[in-house]
Amino acid sequence: MLSKKRADLPIRRQCELLALSRSSLYYKKRPVCDEDLKLMKLIDEQFLRTPFYGSRRMCEYLKDQGHKVNRKRVQRLMRLMGLEVIYPKPNTSTPNVEHKKYPYLLKGVTINRPNQVWATDITYVPMKKGFLYLVAIMDWHSRYVISWKLSNSMDTSFCLDALNLALRTGKPDIFNSDQGSQFTSNEFTGLLESNNIQISMDGKGRCIDNVFVERLWRSLKYEEVYLKAYDNGLEARASIGNWINFYNNERPHQALEYQTPAEVFKLNNSATTLIQDNLTSLNQPDHNNEFQTNKISELSA
């Protein structure tokens, strides 16, 4: 958006036109310390077991584990991780007036075919030094992971990229998500509406409305993430990609009559393109942010 090569328009004037502070151009994100990373891993593991734990209970849990923490610190780390308890709470934040609210459309709906409903969510992925965020888009009927992306920030762009990749395979009747700012953004909802896709959003703080993606996260973390200590984003991407490929193509599900998600998803998709991953905005330990890769493979009918 900003260009330092514009001789006719100085950086100062560009900032004024965009209502940006010049100091923000030179801001470097403060790295998370090792102690916080250790706490975040413990919080993530415990939250997966007890998603009803708010910052008070999580603080007491960490104290019981021998860590000297206060609630303010736990709140900060849980916000950084994007964790929110499942029970409804008083609305203590002001919603973005530009973001339209959408109703939950899946109550009482029988979901019995692929591409009827897609769902999405974001989860936290710890590494040896640092962490990433993972977004996935899943076909609800078949449990098939259509696309996924890793990022080092919870912005809208990597969610948009995952959606664009998924739309290469087709499109659902309904797209379900939570009320996170990434999914309520005008860019994200606009892309869905431009493809004539109905938008459904969970009740605030109700992960049970997106239960199948939550189950995916649980399986991924217990079977893959918690067993590894990724050195960097490249290693995380490769290892998580292998697990998702196994989940889609080799792992039978009892609820699917012991078929794999790929087998069920293909029943109504004669020409299916699998979007494995498109990793962007990933800082390596040396803060190199230039790594980008696309991996698209074909699945024959």
FINU-544774 format. One record per residue: residue in one letter; x, y, z of N, C-alpha, C in turn; residue number from 0. Coordinates in pm, whole numbers, plus 50000, padded with zeros to 5 digits. Atoms other than C-alpha are relative to their C-alpha. Layout:
<recs>
REC   code    n_xx    n_yy    n_zz   ca_xx   ca_yy   ca_zz    c_xx    c_yy    c_zz   pos
REC      A       X       Y       Z       X       Y       Z       X       Y       Z   NUM
...
</recs>
This chain:
<recs>
REC   code    n_xx    n_yy    n_zz   ca_xx   ca_yy   ca_zz    c_xx    c_yy    c_zz   pos
REC      M   50082   49880   50000   50000   50000   50000   50086   50125   50000     0
REC      L   49906   49889   49996   50283   50235   50090   50120   49970   49911     1
REC      S   49885   50018   50088   50573   50291   49852   50106   50104   50034     2
REC      K   49889   49911   49972   50910   50437   49942   50065   50051   49872     3
REC      K   49940   49961   50128   50992   50478   49571   49928   50117   49934     4
REC      R   50076   49889   50058   50735   50754   49509   50066   50132   50034     5
REC      A   49934   49871   49975   50944   51068   49475   49901   50114   50008     6
REC      D   50100   49894   50002   50632   51275   49411   49907   49998   50120     7
REC      L   50090   50012   49885   50457   51155   49727   50079   49944   50119     8
REC      P   49917   50045   49888   50671   51142   50044   49924   49906   50093     9
REC      I   50059   50095   49906   50612   50872   50304   49910   50072   50100    10
REC      R   50079   49925   49901   50487   51136   50548   49861   50031   49946    11
REC      R   50129   49965   50060   50214   51246   50306   49916   49874   49976    12
REC      Q   50074   50124   50019   50121   50884   50224   49936   49954   50130    13
REC      C   50055   50037   49870   50074   50817   50595   49881   50089   50037    14
REC      E   50110   49908   49971   49857   51126   50631   49875   49962   49921    15
REC      L   50114   50035   50084   49635   51018   50341   49933   49871   50047    16
REC      L   50053   50128   49953   49595   50670   50491   49968   49999   50148    17
REC      A   50026   49987   49856   49554   50798   50847   50082   49901   50082    18
REC      L   49909   50090   49930   49855   50594   50959   50107   50080   50073    19
REC      S   49888   49940   49929   50118   50679   51214   50131   49957   49935    20
REC      R   49873   50036   50062   50468   50694   51066   50078   49901   50086    21
REC      S   49926   50091   49912   50601   50514   51372   49960   49855   49978    22
REC      S   50046   50139   50023   50391   50208   51279   50077   49934   49887    23
REC      L   49923   50057   50111   50604   50166   50965   50127   49932   50048    24
REC      Y   49872   50051   49951   50910   50094   51174   49983   49908   50120    25
REC      Y   50026   50087   49886   50740   49886   51442   50035   49855   49966    26
REC      K   49968   50141   50014   50879   49535   51482   49932   49924   50114    27
REC      K   50074   50076   49902   50662   49281   51656   50094   49937   50102    28
REC      R   49916   50053   49892   50809   49186   51992   49986   49848   50006    29
REC      P   50010   50146   49996   50895   48814   51995   49947   49952   50135    30
REC      V   50052   50059   49877   50719   48596   52251   50114   49929   50072    31
REC      C   49889   50058   49924   50956   48491   52529   49978   49850   50020    32
REC      D   50005   50145   49984   51037   48125   52598   49902   49957   50109    33
REC      E   50090   50035   49891   50844   48124   52926   49854   50010   49956    34
REC      D   50137   49986   50051   50529   48252   52754   49966   49887   49903    35
REC      L   50024   50110   50093   50567   47990   52480   49971   49870   50075    36
REC      K   50023   50119   49919   50586   47719   52746   49860   50004   50061    37
REC      L   50134   49985   49942   50273   47856   52916   49892   49982   49894    38
REC      M   50099   50011   50107   50090   47880   52584   49978   49855   49959    39
REC      K   50014   50143   50033   50160   47514   52510   49916   49929   50106    40
REC      L   50079   50059   49893   50020   47416   52851   49855   50043   49992    41
REC      I   50137   49948   50013   49717   47639   52800   49928   49930   49887    42
REC      D   50060   50063   50117   49652   47490   52458   49960   49856   50031    43
REC      E   50029   50139   49967   49672   47132   52586   49883   49989   50097    44
REC      Q   50108   50006   49901   49446   47203   52884   49867   50047   49941    45
REC      F   50123   49948   50059   49196   47404   52680   49934   49897   49909    46
REC      L   50055   50106   50084   49156   47112   52441   49923   49899   50085    47
REC      R   50069   50091   49908   49058   46898   52741   49880   50066   50067    48
REC      T   50105   49928   49925   48846   47165   52914   49972   50134   49932    49
REC      P   50025   49874   50073   48718   47424   52662   49911   50097   50075    50
REC      F   50080   49910   49916   48499   47571   52939   50087   50077   50099    51
REC      Y   49910   49928   49910   48807   47699   53126   50022   50143   49948    52
REC      G   49968   49862   50029   48821   48077   53125   50135   50036   50061    53
REC      S   49867   49958   49952   49121   48282   53233   50018   49974   50150    54
REC      R   49987   50023   49856   49045   48242   53606   50039   49854   50028    55
REC      R   49970   50141   49977   49037   47862   53600   50134   49961   49939    56
REC      M   49873   50033   50064   49329   47847   53358   50116   50051   50084    57
REC      C   49897   49944   49913   49529   48069   53589   50026   49908   50119    58
REC      E   49985   50090   49887   49462   47836   53882   50066   49869   49958    59
REC      Y   49938   50124   50051   49554   47534   53669   50151   50019   49985    60
REC      L   49858   49975   50020   49889   47689   53577   50073   50015   50134    61
REC      K   49939   49989   49867   49957   47776   53941   50019   49862   50061    62
REC      D   49989   50136   49947   49886   47413   54034   50115   49924   49935    63
REC      Q   49888   50063   50070   50150   47316   53776   50134   50060   50041    64
REC      G   49877   49941   49948   50403   47530   53963   50045   50128   49932    65
REC      H   49963   49878   50071   50397   47844   53745   49945   50123   50073    66
REC      K   50041   49875   49936   50385   48193   53893   49938   50092   49894    67
REC      V   50072   49920   50100   50121   48365   53681   49886   50073   50067    68
REC      N   50121   49933   49955   49840   48611   53730   49897   49997   49887    69
REC      R   50107   50012   50098   49508   48632   53551   50023   50091   49880    70
REC      K   49976   49907   50110   49611   48934   53344   50093   49939   49896    71
REC      R   49907   50064   50093   49898   48740   53192   49932   49887   49924    72
REC      V   50072   50110   50064   49677   48438   53121   49901   50054   49896    73
REC      Q   50093   49938   50095   49417   48663   52957   50072   50043   49873    74
REC      R   49922   49952   50115   49683   48815   52733   50041   49883   49911    75
REC      L   49955   50116   50078   49816   48474   52626   49882   49932   49930    76
REC      M   50117   50063   50062   49468   48333   52561   49948   50084   49884    77
REC      R   50039   49913   50112   49383   48636   52346   50095   49981   49884    78
REC      L   49900   50020   50104   49708   48588   52155   49977   49868   49927    79
REC      M   50024   50132   50058   49615   48225   52096   49863   49990   49933    80
REC      G   50133   50003   50060   49261   48312   51988   49905   49906   50071    81
REC      L   50083   50093   49925   49104   48102   52265   49886   50073   50069    82
REC      E   50118   49943   49938   48754   48174   52390   49916   49887   50056    83
REC      V   50077   50107   49936   48546   47970   52634   49869   49980   49927    84
REC      I   50115   50037   50081   48240   47793   52498   49869   50056   50052    85
REC      Y   50129   49954   49950   47974   47938   52727   49978   50146   49964    86
REC      P   50030   49861   50034   47794   48266   52641   50042   50092   50114    87
REC      K   49955   49902   49902   47931   48573   52819   49939   50135   49967    88
REC      P   50046   49865   50031   47819   48934   52853   50087   50062   49894    89
REC      N   49925   49937   50108   47921   49140   52554   50078   50119   50054    90
REC      T   49917   49894   49943   48211   49346   52684   50082   50072   49895    91
REC      S   49925   49935   50107   48352   49449   52345   49904   50060   49899    92
REC      T   50081   49934   50101   48220   49678   52074   50024   49936   49865    93
REC      P   49979   50063   50130   48162   49496   51746   50034   50102   49894    94
REC      N   49968   49915   50112   48298   49639   51425   49871   50030   49924    95
REC      V   50127   49963   50062   48006   49835   51279   49997   49968   49852    96
REC      E   49995   50031   50142   48127   49752   50927   49977   49852   49972    97
REC      H   50014   50143   50017   48093   49380   50987   49856   49958   50025    98
REC      K   50138   50045   49990   47747   49239   50921   49992   49871   50080    99
REC      K   50022   50123   49924   47612   48974   51157   49909   49908   49921   100
REC      Y   50078   50099   50074   47472   48653   51010   49944   49897   50098   101
REC      P   50062   50098   49910   47236   48398   51170   50062   49861   49985   102
REC      Y   49960   50140   50007   47313   48035   51246   49892   49924   49923   103
REC      L   50097   50059   50092   47144   47841   50964   49988   49849   50012   104
REC      L   49992   50146   50002   47219   47480   51059   49912   49931   50104   105
REC      K   50084   50062   49898   46978   47425   51349   49886   49922   49934   106
REC      G   50105   50084   50054   46754   47133   51259   50018   49958   49856   107
REC      V   49976   50035   50141   46909   47095   50913   50064   49862   49990   108
REC      T   49939   50131   50027   46982   46742   50789   50108   50017   49894   109
REC      I   49888   49985   50092   47326   46743   50627   50036   49861   49949   110
REC      N   49988   50136   50051   47343   46440   50399   50072   49988   49867   111
REC      R   49926   50010   50126   47563   46521   50099   50120   50094   50002   112
REC      P   49885   49910   50011   47903   46672   50014   49959   50133   49937   113
REC      N   50021   49864   50052   47913   47044   49934   49866   50060   50039   114
REC      Q   50119   49937   49945   47596   47108   50126   50040   50108   50101   115
REC      V   49949   49906   49900   47781   47274   50414   50151   49987   50010   116
REC      W   49859   49995   49965   48143   47379   50452   50013   50076   50132   117
REC      A   49976   49933   49873   48284   47491   50786   50148   50034   50012   118
REC      T   49860   49958   49984   48602   47668   50896   50027   50041   50144   119
REC      D   49957   49956   49867   48798   47752   51209   50151   50020   49997   120
REC      I   49857   49973   49984   49142   47866   51325   50046   49937   50131   121
REC      T   49944   50053   49876   49363   47692   51581   50147   50040   50012   122
REC      Y   49862   49964   49965   49697   47757   51750   50090   49877   49988   123
REC      V   49905   50110   50018   50000   47542   51659   50134   50039   50063   124
REC      P   49872   49967   49938   50301   47550   51895   50117   49939   49923   125
REC      M   49875   50051   50055   50656   47507   51769   50107   50005   50108   126
REC      K   49892   49998   49903   50990   47466   51943   50033   50143   50040   127
REC      K   49975   49858   49977   51052   47839   51908   49895   50079   49923   128
REC      G   50104   49924   50066   50738   48035   51833   49873   49918   49980   129
REC      F   50127   50068   50023   50395   47936   51708   49941   50050   49869   130
REC      L   50070   49965   50123   50166   47947   51405   49850   49989   50024   131
REC      Y   50144   50019   50001   49797   47968   51331   49963   49918   49877   132
REC      L   50045   50089   50108   49623   47705   51120   49852   50022   49976   133
REC      V   50141   49993   50039   49297   47759   50931   49971   49883   49907   134
REC      A   50041   50110   50087   49111   47473   50767   49855   50021   49956   135
REC      I   50137   50000   50051   48799   47450   50552   49961   49855   49976   136
REC      M   50041   50140   50001   48609   47123   50589   49860   49985   49941   137
REC      D   50134   50039   50043   48316   46964   50410   49934   49926   50115   138
REC      W   50058   50050   49876   48078   46892   50696   49950   49856   49987   139
REC      H   50056   50135   50016   47910   46579   50556   50108   49893   49997   140
REC      S   49897   50102   50018   48226   46392   50457   50117   50013   50097   141
REC      R   49887   49966   49909   48462   46549   50719   50130   50024   49922   142
REC      Y   49883   49985   50086   48697   46609   50426   50060   50140   50013   143
REC      V   49931   49871   49991   48957   46887   50470   50030   50047   49858   144
REC      I   49989   49954   50139   48927   47081   50144   50124   50086   49981   145
REC      S   49880   49916   50009   49197   47341   50209   50046   50039   50139   146
REC      W   49945   49955   49871   49424   47460   50488   50119   50090   49975   147
REC      K   49887   49908   50011   49683   47729   50548   50057   50030   50136   148
REC      L   49930   49958   49879   49940   47823   50808   50042   50146   49986   149
REC      S   49956   49861   49999   50027   48179   50908   50057   50033   50136   150
REC      N   49948   49956   49871   50221   48358   51179   49919   50113   50060   151
REC      S   50088   49897   49944   49941   48612   51232   49855   49963   49969   152
REC      M   50140   50031   50018   49566   48588   51272   49929   50111   49923   153
REC      D   50065   49897   50081   49480   48831   50995   49901   49934   49904   154
REC      T   50103   50051   50091   49215   48796   50728   50060   49935   49876   155
REC      S   49947   50039   50131   49447   48732   50434   50019   49850   49986   156
REC      F   49976   50143   50018   49541   48370   50505   49869   49921   50000   157
REC      C   50133   50063   50006   49175   48282   50564   49939   50019   49862   158
REC      L   50047   49974   50136   49086   48445   50232   50069   49909   49900   159
REC      D   49925   50087   50090   49361   48249   50059   49948   49857   50007   160
REC      A   50053   50135   49984   49229   47923   50205   49863   49986   49933   161
REC      L   50132   50004   50062   48877   48010   50088   50012   49999   49848   162
REC      N   49981   49998   50145   48995   48094   49736   50047   49865   49948   163
REC      L   49952   50132   50040   49180   47763   49719   49887   49897   50005   164
REC      A   50110   50096   49988   48876   47570   49841   49898   50017   49889   165
REC      L   50100   49975   50103   48649   47737   49587   50043   49948   49863   166
REC      R   49957   50063   50125   48861   47585   49311   49941   49861   49984   167
REC      T   50058   50134   50007   48701   47250   49398   49850   50003   49973   168
REC      G   50146   49989   50009   48343   47379   49383   49954   50101   50102   169
REC      K   50048   49910   49896   48123   47560   49631   49884   49935   50074   170
REC      P   50108   50057   49919   47882   47475   49913   49873   50083   49989   171
REC      D   50122   49921   49987   47523   47580   49965   50012   50097   50116   172
REC      I   49987   49920   49877   47608   47708   50315   50144   49993   50048   173
REC      F   49866   49994   49942   47937   47821   50468   49986   50043   50145   174
REC      N   50016   49974   49856   47956   47807   50850   50133   50034   50066   175
REC      S   49879   49960   49926   48209   47981   51076   49958   50057   50135   176
REC      D   50031   49925   49879   48237   48146   51413   49997   50149   49967   177
REC      Q   50011   49857   50023   48212   48522   51460   50132   50073   50012   178
REC      G   49869   49937   49999   48585   48586   51447   50010   50108   49894   179
REC      S   49992   49885   50091   48685   48909   51278   50049   49961   49862   180
REC      Q   49952   50045   50132   48859   48717   50999   49881   49958   49913   181
REC      F   50112   50056   50075   48530   48552   50898   49884   50097   49984   182
REC      T   50106   49899   50015   48302   48853   50952   50045   50118   49916   183
REC      S   49948   49888   50078   48526   49083   50749   49926   50014   49867   184
REC      N   50069   49975   50126   48378   49243   50440   50063   49922   49885   185
REC      E   49931   50073   50107   48642   49075   50222   49957   49854   49998   186
REC      F   50031   50142   49992   48561   48725   50347   49852   49976   49965   187
REC      T   50143   50021   50027   48182   48754   50350   49965   50042   49857   188
REC      G   50027   49956   50137   48191   48942   50020   50034   49894   49897   189
REC      L   49962   50108   50091   48373   48654   49851   49895   49889   50000   190
REC      L   50105   50101   49992   48111   48411   49978   49873   50046   49928   191
REC      E   50123   49950   50061   47822   48630   49869   50012   50012   49849   192
REC      S   49980   49989   50144   47973   48687   49526   49989   49865   49931   193
REC      N   50016   50136   50054   47962   48309   49481   49863   49940   50036   194
REC      N   50137   50042   49966   47597   48293   49596   49997   49890   50105   195
REC      I   49993   50096   49891   47687   48102   49911   49933   50061   50124   196
REC      Q   50064   49953   49877   47466   48136   50219   50100   49997   50115   197
REC      I   49905   49987   49890   47656   48247   50529   49931   49969   50132   198
REC      S   50051   50038   49868   47595   48086   50868   50110   50025   50102   199
REC      M   49900   49975   49897   47769   48191   51189   49953   49946   50134   200
REC      D   50030   50057   49869   47786   48018   51527   49961   50109   50099   201
REC      G   50020   49911   49888   47659   48173   51844   50134   50033   50062   202
REC      K   49870   49955   49949   47939   48372   52007   50048   49910   50113   203
REC      G   49940   50083   49896   48170   48147   52207   49948   49857   50004   204
REC      R   50060   50134   50000   47985   47825   52108   50071   49911   49900   205
REC      C   49925   50087   50091   48239   47587   51960   49921   49876   49963   206
REC      I   50080   50118   50032   47975   47310   51972   49922   50019   49872   207
REC      D   50068   49977   50127   47811   47478   51671   50088   49962   49882   208
REC      N   49907   50037   50106   48121   47386   51470   50075   49873   50043   209
REC      V   49945   50113   49926   48174   47049   51633   50098   49917   49917   210
REC      F   49915   50089   50079   48334   46862   51340   50139   50059   49980   211
REC      V   49867   49939   50010   48616   47114   51295   50071   49991   50134   212
REC      E   49940   50013   49868   48673   47108   51671   50055   49858   50020   213
REC      R   49950   50139   49990   48707   46728   51651   50125   49982   49914   214
REC      L   49880   50006   50084   48956   46771   51367   50120   50055   50077   215
REC      W   49889   49942   49923   49169   46999   51588   50046   49905   50109   216
REC      R   49964   50092   49893   49155   46749   51872   50086   49884   49946   217
REC      S   49926   50111   50059   49273   46463   51649   50138   50045   49953   218
REC      L   49874   49947   50051   49542   46675   51483   50099   50023   50112   219
REC      K   49906   49964   49894   49689   46791   51810   50048   49878   50078   220
REC      Y   49959   50117   49924   49687   46460   51994   50081   49901   49916   221
REC      E   49933   50098   50085   49807   46255   51697   50122   50055   49928   222
REC      E   49892   49941   50078   50049   46503   51540   50074   50110   50076   223
REC      V   49933   49879   49952   50122   46843   51693   50069   49978   50135   224
REC      Y   49942   50018   49866   50177   46743   52058   50110   49896   50003   225
REC      L   49894   50101   50006   50403   46458   51952   50127   50053   49935   226
REC      K   49888   49940   50072   50634   46690   51760   50044   50129   50067   227
REC      A   49952   49867   49961   50844   46997   51831   50060   50062   49875   228
REC      Y   49956   49948   50129   50864   47173   51494   50108   50106   50018   229
REC      D   49892   49902   49994   51187   47363   51440   49962   50131   49930   230
REC      N   50037   49880   50076   51029   47605   51190   49871   49972   49923   231
REC      G   50124   50012   50074   50732   47667   50967   50005   49900   49887   232
REC      L   49986   50098   50108   50867   47455   50683   49976   49858   50051   233
REC      E   50016   50133   49941   50885   47151   50908   49855   49979   50044   234
REC      A   50139   50010   49957   50541   47224   51055   49908   49976   49882   235
REC      R   50084   50013   50119   50387   47260   50711   50007   49859   49942   236
REC      A   49983   50133   50059   50534   46933   50581   49936   49893   50087   237
REC      S   50049   50102   49909   50443   46732   50890   49848   50005   50013   238
REC      I   50146   49985   49992   50090   46871   50925   49936   49959   49868   239
REC      G   50051   50040   50130   50041   46823   50552   49991   49849   49985   240
REC      N   50002   50146   50005   50132   46456   50582   49885   49943   50083   241
REC      W   50107   50049   49914   49887   46411   50868   49863   50024   49936   242
REC      I   50128   49970   50064   49601   46583   50682   49977   49907   49881   243
REC      N   50012   50094   50111   49672   46366   50378   49958   49861   50051   244
REC      F   50040   50126   49936   49650   46059   50605   49855   50006   50046   245
REC      Y   50137   49984   49949   49330   46191   50765   49898   49994   49886   246
REC      N   50093   49995   50113   49164   46258   50428   49990   49868   49925   247
REC      N   49994   50109   50097   49274   45951   50235   50019   49860   50057   248
REC      E   49969   50132   49946   49364   45669   50473   49923   49966   50127   249
REC      R   50061   50025   49870   49177   45710   50800   49849   49980   49987   250
REC      P   50144   50022   50009   48830   45546   50799   49928   50056   50123   251
REC      H   50080   49945   49892   48554   45702   51011   49879   49911   50025   252
REC      Q   50115   50082   49966   48294   45499   51194   49870   50065   49954   253
REC      A   50121   49928   50039   48032   45770   51127   49979   50000   49849   254
REC      L   50009   50005   50146   48107   45735   50754   49994   49856   49951   255
REC      E   50007   50142   50033   48052   45357   50761   50137   49948   49959   256
REC      Y   49861   50041   50015   48429   45311   50777   50058   50031   49862   257
REC      Q   49937   49944   50119   48497   45500   50457   50090   50116   50043   258
REC      T   49917   49883   49972   48761   45772   50441   49925   50126   49956   259
REC      P   50063   49875   50045   48660   46140   50407   50011   50022   49850   260
REC      A   49983   49981   50144   48803   46146   50053   49904   49914   49920   261
REC      E   50091   50089   50071   48593   45849   49946   49858   50054   50001   262
REC      V   50135   49946   49989   48272   46009   50072   49989   50132   49923   263
REC      F   50003   49870   50068   48359   46354   49936   49995   49981   49849   264
REC      K   49995   50023   50145   48427   46209   49590   49869   49948   49942   265
REC      L   50123   50060   50051   48083   46048   49564   49920   50097   49914   266
REC      N   50073   49899   50075   47930   46373   49443   50092   50099   49930   267
REC      N   49903   49911   50062   48247   46524   49299   50082   49919   49901   268
REC      S   49935   50085   50100   48352   46355   48975   50140   50046   49965   269
REC      A   49865   49950   50028   48656   46580   48928   50041   50087   50116   270
REC      T   49967   49931   49877   48803   46678   49261   50146   50042   50002   271
REC      T   49865   49948   49982   49108   46898   49307   50026   50019   50148   272
REC      L   49966   49987   49860   49269   46866   49647   50096   50116   50020   273
REC      I   49913   49887   49968   49412   47187   49780   50073   49965   50129   274
REC      Q   49927   50048   49884   49685   47067   50013   50034   50112   50097   275
REC      D   49960   49892   49910   49816   47395   50149   50059   50114   49919   276
REC      N   49934   49885   50059   49930   47742   50060   50048   50085   50116   277
REC      L   49945   49938   49881   50159   47876   50329   50055   50138   49967   278
REC      T   49954   49863   50022   50203   48254   50335   50016   50069   50134   279
REC      S   49983   49916   49882   50298   48522   50583   50062   49924   50115   280
REC      L   49938   50083   49898   50524   48285   50770   50140   50050   50030   281
REC      N   49868   49954   49960   50818   48433   50961   50084   49883   50047   282
REC      Q   49905   50098   49951   51114   48207   51000   50072   50061   50121   283
REC      P   49932   49948   49882   51338   48239   51312   50082   50126   49973   284
REC      D   49925   49880   50032   51544   48503   51130   49908   50111   49947   285
REC      H   50101   49902   50041   51219   48693   51055   49997   50022   49850   286
REC      N   50014   49995   50145   51246   48621   50684   49855   49972   49965   287
REC      N   50143   50013   50028   50890   48674   50557   49974   49982   49852   288
REC      E   50013   50011   50144   50948   48590   50193   49962   49858   49955   289
REC      F   50032   50137   50037   50864   48219   50205   49853   49988   49963   290
REC      Q   50135   50028   50044   50556   48136   50001   50004   49875   49913   291
REC      T   50004   50119   50084   50457   47804   49848   49858   49954   49980   292
REC      N   50129   50058   50029   50155   47650   49682   50022   49852   49969   293
REC      K   49992   50142   50032   50095   47277   49665   49860   49953   49966   294
REC      I   50131   50046   50047   49802   47155   49458   50021   49866   49931   295
REC      S   49988   50131   50061   49763   46789   49371   49864   49953   49952   296
REC      E   50124   50047   50059   49501   46600   49170   49958   49869   50062   297
REC      L   50058   50126   49955   49272   46328   49298   49906   49951   49890   298
REC      S   50083   50050   50110   49125   46114   49021   49865   49955   50054   299
REC      A   50136   50035   49958   48758   46041   49032   49989   49850   50024   300
</recs>
